[in-house]
C-alpha cells in the first residue's frame, strides 16, 4: 500500500490540510496518466517540461513552474508534451476555524476558487515552485518544522491570491465542502490511490475492503458518496481508458494490453473496448496515430 502523509497549517481564518504520497516528491518522473478523477481538490505543479490536462470540454496547457487546481470529481487525463517531466500532485481539504479579523477573508477566497468546476492555472515562477518542493522533500511524515509552517503559510497565501486572477467571473462560495475529519479524508485519498494498483482485480471491492479494515458495504457506500458512481463502474472506466492510453503511447500488442488491464481473454477485452469506444482497439490505435502525425 502506498504510504500517505499529510500536513496541516492555517492561513488567516482557514485551516488547510494537504495529503500526498511520501517519497514521491522530486523522485518520480512520470509518463502521463489515463482518464481518472479524484474525490478532493488536486493541486498539480509542473516542475519542468510541459504537459496538457484534458477534460471533457476543455484543455489546459502547462509549462515549467505552472500550478493548476482541479476540482473534485473532474474527469481528466494528463499528457506530457516532453518525455518524463517532473511534477508534484497533492490533494487538499479546508475548513473555516474562526471569523475573519480583517477585511481580507481567506476562507471566502478559497471557497470562490473551489466553486469553479474547471481547472484554474497560473504561472507560479521558479522561486515559489522551488520553495514548495523544498518544503515537501524535507518534511518527515506529518510533521512540519516551525519555519516550514511559516513558509507554507506565506506560500499558499500568495498562491491562492494569485489564483483568483484566473477566475472567469466573480463567484461566491457555496456550502462547506469538507465537514468530515482528517482521518476520513486520509482514508479517502488512500482509496483513490489504491485504485490505480488494484483496478484489474475481479474482486476489487472485497479485496480493498479487507486491506482497509472496512466491510465491502462500508467501502461501497463511501465510494459512491464521494465519487458519484460504484467502484466497479469506475474501475471498468479506468481499465478501458488505461488500455486506450497504452494503445496510443506504446507499441504493445493488443493481447498484451488486454492482459495488463486485467482481461485474461482478448475476445472479452475486444467486446468491452468496442462497447465503450464504438470501435475496435486496432481502429482506435490507427485513428490516434493519424491524429498525432
N, C-alpha and C positions, 0 to 999 in steps of 0.2 A: 504494500500500500504506500502511495506517495506521502511523504511527511509534510504536513502543512504547519504553517506558523501564522501568527497574527500580531499586530501591534496596534495600540490604541493611543490617541492623543486628542487634545482639544484645540479647537480654533474658535476663539471668541465664545459664542454661546452653543457650540456644536461639538459633539464627540464623534470622531471618525474612527472606524476600525477597518484596517486593511488586512486581507488574507492573501497568502502567497505560498508557493512551493519552496521549501527550504532547498538550498544548494542549486537553485535554478539560475539565480542572478549572475549574469555575465559568463556563465559556463557553457550554456547550451546554445549552439547555433541551430536554427530551425528552418525547415524547407517549406513552411506554409501549413495550412490546415484545410480540411474539407468542411462541409457545412456543419455548423454547430451553433449553440447558444449557451448563455449562462443565466442562472437564476438571479444573480446580483449584478450591480453595476460593474463594468470592467474598465480599468484604467490600462490602456495599452501604450507603451512607449517604444518607439523605434530608435535604437541606439545608433545603428549605422545602416547603410544601404537604402533601399526603397521598397515599398510594398503597396498593395491596394486592398482595401476592405470592401467586399462586395455584399450588399444587402439585396433585398427583393427588388427594390425600385431605384436604388442609388448606389453610388460607389464613392469611396473616399481615398484619394491618393496620399500616401505618406512618404515623407523623405526623412533623412537623418535628423534626429532630435525632435521629431514631431510627437505630440501627445494626442491621444484620442480617447474620449469617454464614450462607451457604448452602453445603451440602456438594457435593462433586464429583458430576457426572452427575445433578444434581437437575433434572428437567424442570419448568419453571415459566414463568409469564407475569407481567408486572408491569403493572398498570393504574393510572394516576393517577386520583385522585378529584377533582382540580382540574386546571386547564389548565396544561400545561407546567411542572411543578415542576423544581427543580434537584436533581441527585444526583451522587454520586461512586461509581464502581464500580472496584474493584481486585481482583486475584486474587493469591493468596499461596501460598507453599510454606514449609516449615520443616524444620529438622534439628537433632538434638542434637549439640553440639560438645564437650561435656565433662560430667563428672558434676557434680551439684549440690553446691555448697559450703555449703548451708544446709538448713534444714528445708523451705524452700519450693522445690519442683521445678517450674519453669515449663514444662519440656518435658512432664511428666506432665499438667499442667493443660491445655495446648493439645491434647494427644492426646485427653484426655477430651472436650473440646469437639468435636474433629474426628470422633470416633467416632459422634456423633449423626447420624442420616440425615434430620433435619428442620431447617428454618431456625430459628435462635436470634436473638431480637430483644431489645434493651433500649434504653431512652431514655438517650442519651449526654449530652444537655444542650448548651446553646449554646456554652459555653467549649470543650468537647472537640471539637465539630464545627468550630468556628472555627479551632482550633489545627491540626487535620488539613488543612483546606482551605488554610490559610495556608502550611503547610509544602509541600504539593504544588504550589501555584501559584507558589512561589518556588524550587522545585527545578529545576535545569537538567540535562536528560539523566539520567545515572546517578550524579550527584554530589550528596552530601549535605554541607552545611556541618557543622562540629563541633557548633554549637549546635542545628541541626535534628536531628542524630542523637540528641543528648541528649533533646530534646523528644519525638521519636518513641518512644524507649525508654520514657520515662515514660508517654507517652500510651497505648501499646499494653499496657504492664504493667497499667495501670488498666483499660483496655478489656476485656482477656481475663479479668481477675479478676472484673469486674462481670458478664461474660457467664456465668460459672459459676453465677450465681444463676438462670439460665434453664434449667439442666439439669433434665430431668424426673425423673431419678433418678441416684444415684451410678453412675459408669461408668468402668471402667478403660480406658486407651488400648490400642490394638492394635499391630500391627507398624508400622514406619516407612513412611509413605506416599510419601515423596518421595526415593528413593535416588539419582536421576539428577542430573546437573549443571545449573547455572543456564541454560546455553545451550540445553539441551534444552527446559526449561520456557518459556523465552522464545520459542522456535520454536513450541511448543505453543499458547501464547497467541496468537501470530501467526496460526496456522492457524484457531483459534477465531474470531478477529475477522474474518478474511478471508471466512469462510463466509457472513456476512450480506451481503457485497457480491457474492459470486461464486455464490450458491446457484442462480441462474437459468441458469447456463451448462450446456449439454448435455455438454460435455467438462470438467466441473469438476475431476476428479482429474488429468487430463493438464495442464490449464492451471495449476492451483495448484502442481503438482509442478515445472513449469518455472519459475514465479516464485520458488519457494523453493529452487531448485537441488537438487531431490531427484528420484529416479526415481518413476514412478507407483506401483511396488510398495512402495518405502520409505514413501511418504506413506500409502498404504492400510494398511500394517502399523501405522504409528504411530497412525493414526486409530482403527483397530479396537481396538488395545490400550488406548487412553486413553478413547474414547467408548463402547466396547462395542457398536458397530454399524458397518456400512460407511458411507463418506462419501455414497454415492448414496442410501442409505436415509435418512440423517439430512437431507440436502439436500431430499429429497422431503417429509419431515415438516415442515421449516422452511417450504417454499414453500406447502404446503397450509394450515398454521396462520397464515402471514402473510396469505394470502388471506382466511381467516376473520376475522383481525384487521381487515382493510380493510372487509370486509362489515359488521362490527359498528360500526366507528368512523368510516366515511366514507360519502358518497353516491355513490361511484364506480360507474359501470356495470359489470356483471359482465364484459363483454368487456374493459373497461379493466383490471380486476383480473387477469383471466386473462393478459393481456399483461404486466402489471407483475411477475408472479411467474414469467415465463418460458415461458408456454404460448402459442404462436402461433395455436393453434386453440381457440376457445371450446368446441367439442364435446369435444375431448380433456380440457380442464380440467374440464368438467362431469362426465365419466366418472370422472376421478381424484378429484374432490371428493366425489362420491356414494359412491365405493368406500371412502373414508376415513371420512366422517361419517355415511353411511347416509341422506343426504337431499340434495336439490339445493341449490345456492348460494342460490337465491331463498327456499327454505323455511328455510334456516339464518338468513338475514338477518331474515326475518319473526319467527322464534322468538326471536332475540336481542333484537330491538327490543321485543317484547312483554315480555320479562323486565326490560328497563330502564325500562318505563313503570309 
